[in-house]
Amino acid sequence: MKPKFLTLAAIVIAFVFNSCGSSNSAEDKEVSISFSGAFALYPLVQKWAEEYNKIHPNIRFDIQAGGAGKGLTDAINGAVDVGMFSREITDAEKSKGIWWIALCKDAVLPTMNSQNPYKEMLMLRGLKKEEFKYIFTENHPPTWDSIFKVNSAVRNTISVYTRADAAGAADSWAAYFGKSQEDLKGIGVAGDPGVADAVKKDKNGIGYNNTLFVFDMQTGGKIPGIEVVPIDINGNGRIDSSENIYHDLNTFLDALNEGKYPSPPARDLYFITKGRPQNKAILDFFEWVLKDGQKFVHTAGYVPLHQEAITEQLKKVTPTAHYEN
């Protein structure tokens, strides 16, 4: 009988040991969170995931860019847990059960080739809102010569590049002059990188890009081959000192934070889900993004939310918690 007793005791001890060892299984268990959507948010979400994994190595992030439209569709259809979104959410989208939190701010910038034949004039006078509307919505592309009323032996026809995919950048840019993405004319190109590349290869090219596809994150200067088309915000026919805000990334982000750049095309960036998430791991990550994650926003090339806005978003993530402004 003694050997059987020892065997039974060993089983009991092993069971107790394993039960105690699994008490932390909720923390140690690998959890996957999937994202798709806006190119504008993609670099920042990657940074957040990298930092979050330092304290939560059990979370596995799957982050795919593809445009805000894809993020919206994927979130609604349940193809991903979270959509990355880069424009205002419409009432129609809210009626489909979209839940969202604001994360930070960035902007869409009009871009041109750095060798544009009228670059010097553009840097001095910029383009007015109505001129942008004319360039981006005419069925027949105008010439740079006609914009500046110059008689030229060589016609410099403007090559207009726009997003072929459903994109928050396109909607935000079109909204600046009272239009939507569907109203934009030009050569359709997939993704932010595609538009930037097309403009860099075409001296007569004009397009629009999110901040991080215009400025180099390492140097803060503009990415070689691309230049910002200054916006003549007050329409006085010249770029005033208050409108000369594109020298480098930090200068532009400061101007964006101070409200010197029009909104739209400045905008909030969002996480969206189909209904409020029930997965605690997702809500924990959202809470971290709004608290500790905000310290990475500016260094990643974005503008953090003001504290009041952060508090409002936290109330959506954890309604029962109390947050001070």
Secondary structure, 3 states (H helix, E strand, C coil): CHHHHHHHHHHHHHHHHHHHHHHHHHHHCCEEEEEEECCCCHHHHHHHHHHHHHHCCCEEEEEEECCHHHHHHHHHHCCCCEEEECCCCCHHHHHCCEEEEEEEEEEEEEEEECCCCCHHHHHHHCECHHHHHHHHHCCCCCEHHHHCCCCCCCCCECEEEEECCCCHHHHHHHHHCCCCHHHCCCEEECHHHHHHHHHHCCCCEEEEEEHHHCECCCCCCECCCEEECCECCCCCCCCCHHHCCCCCHHHHHHHHHCCCCCCCCEEEEEEEEECCCCCHHHHHHHHHHHCHHHHHCCCCCCEECCHHHHHHHHHHHCCCCCCCC
